[in-house]
């Protein structure tokens, strides 16, 4: 009788504290993969493989132009080491109409000759890239958000300059295209404040925009969440989500929820390793685990084989590890 009472008490305690239903842990797929450690790279899932290309190594050399793919997240193959695009730092990437797309981006960091881009490139194999346009209708920019919505590519906000701009470089315009070449302005002022380093996803026929802000010379970061059913009219879901305001974070849609992961905040300087999820952009829960990747910003995030994947980024230092998370089938 006494034994059963003690066991029930222990079970009740662990149930109360949340340990009875411990969340699934992150799994380190590899501590270091074949591609050089980096951040700010493009990432996508295409033809049942993970892909990364470009990114940032340091401010003393031009951004890399390599392309890598993997069928399992652990073993990576270099597809090309000299792609024709050069603006690969903080570019925008997406899969659309059975092609990989890369657009915008930054070249050379702090070095002389720096520039942002409004080039748009596409590829079906990562080796041959087609220039869809050298000058998209939206101004050259980096760190925009990008989604596919209602059969079109959408580019949302961003900044025209990285280290050398001011608040006037920030954008809150929204553009869309059905072919990647011809772009139309949905709105010049989306309602959410001009920003870069933010994220956007599509869930239940709405675009969600959240977080981001500005890096230099005037640091500002947000944790607001906005939604739109048409890309023109925007509704504020919440002005301050429970996750700390941040730049350079990751987001995916997984198991019919929006996920926010990692990133960087200032005042105080801090990289994040927290993970949050929401089914409506308004109500958020933190996904706590015993094991998680080291805090970082500007990593790559994917949904692949019913898992969330995190790869690379700046911890510091730059890393090239790969982690995955698979939720139980009955997770809600």
N, C-alpha and C positions, 0 to 999 in steps of 0.2 A: 504493500500500500504506500509506504513511504517512498519507495523507488519510483513508482508511477507518478506520485505527486511532484517529485523533483524533476522528472523528465518533462512533465507537463509545464512546470514553471519555466524550465529552460527553453522549451519550444515557444512558450508565450513571449518570453523576453526577446528571443531572436526574431519572432514574428513582428513584435512591436518595433524593433529597431531596424527592420527591413532586411535582415540577413537571411531570413528563412527563404526568401526568393531572390537570392543574389543575382544581379544582372550578369549576363554573359560577358566575359572578359575580352579585351582586345588580344589578338594573337600576332606576335611578330613573325611575319613570313620570311623576312631576311633582314639581318643587321646592316648589310651593305650590298646593293645590287651593282650591276655592271656600269651603269651610267654615272658620270661624275656628280658628286653632291652639288645641289643647286637649290635655288628657290625661284619663284615667279615664272615657272615654266607653264606651257600650255598642256592641257590634259583632256583626254576623252576616251570613250569606249567605242570601238569600231571593229566590225567584222570579228566579233567575239574575242577581242584582245584589248588590253590596256595600252594606251599610247601616251608618251610624253614627247614634247619637242621644245627646243630653245630654253629660255630662262635667263638666269643671272648667276655668274660666278663671283665677280668682283667689279669694282668701278674702274679698274685699270685696263680692262680689255673689253672688246666688243662682245655683245651677247652671243652665246653659242648658237649654232645652226644645225645641230644634230637632231635626229629623229629615232626614237626607240619604241619597240612594241614587246608585249609579253602576253602569253596565254595563261599564265598562272600567278603573275605578280612576283615571282622569285627569279625566274630566268628571263633575261631581257636580251633582245637582238637589236643591234644597230642597223637601221634601215638606210640611213643616209647621214653623212657627217658634214654635208655642205648644201643644205637646202637653199633655194634662191632668195628667200626672204631674209632680211637682216634685223628687222625690228621685232625681236622675239622676247624682250623683257616686258612682263606685264601685258601681254597681248590677250586677245579674246579668242576662244576656240569653241567649236561646237560641231556636232554631226547633224547634217541636214541634207535631205534628198540623196541619201546613200553616198555622201562625200564627207571628208574631213575639211573643216574650214578654219582658217587662221586669219585674223585681221587686227588692224591697229598695232599697238606696241611701241616700245621705246628702244632707242639705239644709243649705245656708248655711255650711258650714265652721266658721270660728271665730266667726261672728257670733251675736248673741243670737237665740234661736229655733231653734238647730240641732236636728236630730233624725235618727234612722235610721228606716227604714221596713220594714214587712212587707206592704206592698201588692203585689198581683200584677196586671199589666196584659197585655192581648193585643191584637193588631191584625193585619188581613190586608192593609192598604194603607199603614200609617204615618201616615194622616190621622185616622182614627177609631180610638180606643182604648177598649177595654172593661175596666172594673174587675172582675176575676174575684173578688177578695176584698180588703177593706180591712185584714183582719187574718188573715194566714196563721197556721197553728198554730205555726210557728217564730217566735222572738222577732225584733223589728226588728233588722236587721243590714246590714252592708256588707261588700264585698270577700270574699264567699263564693266557693266554686267551684261550678260548675253543669255538669251533663251530662245527656244523654238516655241511658238505660240500661234495657234490657228493657221498652221501651214506656212508660217513665215519666220524668218530670223528677226529678232528684236535686239537692238543695242540701246542700253539705258545708262545715261550719265557718263561719268568718267572725268578725266582731267587732260588738258591739252599739254601740260608740262609737268615734269617730275620734280626735279630739284630746283628749278629756276622760275617757277610760276608763282602765282598768288591766288587769292580766292576767286579772281575773275577767270582763272583758267578752269575752274570747276564747272561741270555741266549737270543739268537735270532735264535734258531733252531726251526724247524717245523716238527712235527711228525703226523702220521695218522694211524688209525686202523679201520678195518671193523668189529671187534668183541670185542674190548675193552681189549683183552688179548694180541694179537700179534700186535706189533707196528713196523712201518717202518719209516726211516728218509727220509723226503722229501728234506730237505736242512739243513746243519749245520750253514749256514749264510744266513739269509733271505734278507739281504740288509738294512733293518731298524736296527738301533742301538740296542744292547742288552738292555733289559728292563723288568721290572715287573710292576704290578699294572696298566696295560694298559687294553684296551678292544679290542674285535674283533667281527664283525658281518658279516653276509652274506646277500648281496643284489644284485639282478640281476646277478646271477652266478659269483659273485666275493667275495672273502674274503677281508674285510677291517680291518686293524690294525691301532690303533691310540692312542696317549697320553701315559701316564705311565712314567716310568723312574726308579729311585732308591731312597730309603728312607735314610738309614744310611749304612756305615758311611759317604758316599759322596752323598749328596742330588743332584738329577738332575731330571728335569721334562720336558716333551715334549708336543707339540701340533701339531705334524706332522700327516699326514694321508697317508697310503700306501694301495695299492690294488693288488690283484693277481687273475688270472684266473685258476691257477693250484697249488698254495701253494708253488711253487718253485721260480718262477720269479715274482719280485715285482716292482711296479711302484709307485713313489712318486707322490701323487695327489696334496699335498700342504705341504710346509715345516713349515708354521706357520698359523694354522687356527685362526680365530678371537676370539675363546674362549681361555682363559688363560691356559697355560700349567698346567698339574695337574696329581696327583696320586689318586688312590682309588675312582674313579668316576664310574658312571653307564652309560650303553648304551643299547638301544634296537632298533629293527626295528619295526616301527609303521606307518601305512598308506604309505607304500612304501618309507619311509625316514629313515635315520640313526638319532638317537637322542642321545645327550650327556647331562648328567645331574649331577650336584653336583660335589663332589670331594674335594681335598685338595691341596693347594700349599704352598710353603715356600717362604721366602724372599719377602714380609712379610708373616708370618703365617696366613693362611686364609682358612676357609671352604667356599664352594660355594653353592649357591642355583639357579644358572642360568641354563637355559635350551636352547639348540641349536638343530637345525635340518638341514639335508642336503639330497638331492636326489642323489648326486654323490661323496660325500666325499671332494669335492673341494670348492663348494659354500655353505656357511653356513648362516643361519638366526637365530637370537635370538627369542625365543618364550617368550614374556613378558606377565605377568599376574598381576592382582592386588593382588591376593591371591596365595601363594605358601608355600610349606613346609619350615621349618627352615633350614638354610644352614647346610650341613652335608657331611660326607664321609663314605665310606664302608657301604652304605645302600643296600637293595635288590631292584631290579627293575624287573618288569614283564610286559608282554602284555597279557591281560586277559579280555574276554568279551568286546572286542573292546575299551579297556582303557589301558593307561599306569598306572602302580601302583608303588609307592615308599613306602618302609617299613623299619623301624628301622634305625640303623646307629649311628654314633657319631656326636653330634652337637657342643661341648660337652654339657651335659653329654650324655651317651648312652640313646637312646630312643626306644620305641616300638610302635610308632604311625604308621598309615597307611593312605596314600593319593592316590587319583586317578584323572586322567584327561581323559575326553572323548571329542574328537574333533567333530564338527558338520559334518553331512554326506557330505556336499558340500565343506569341507575343501580341499584345494589344497596346 
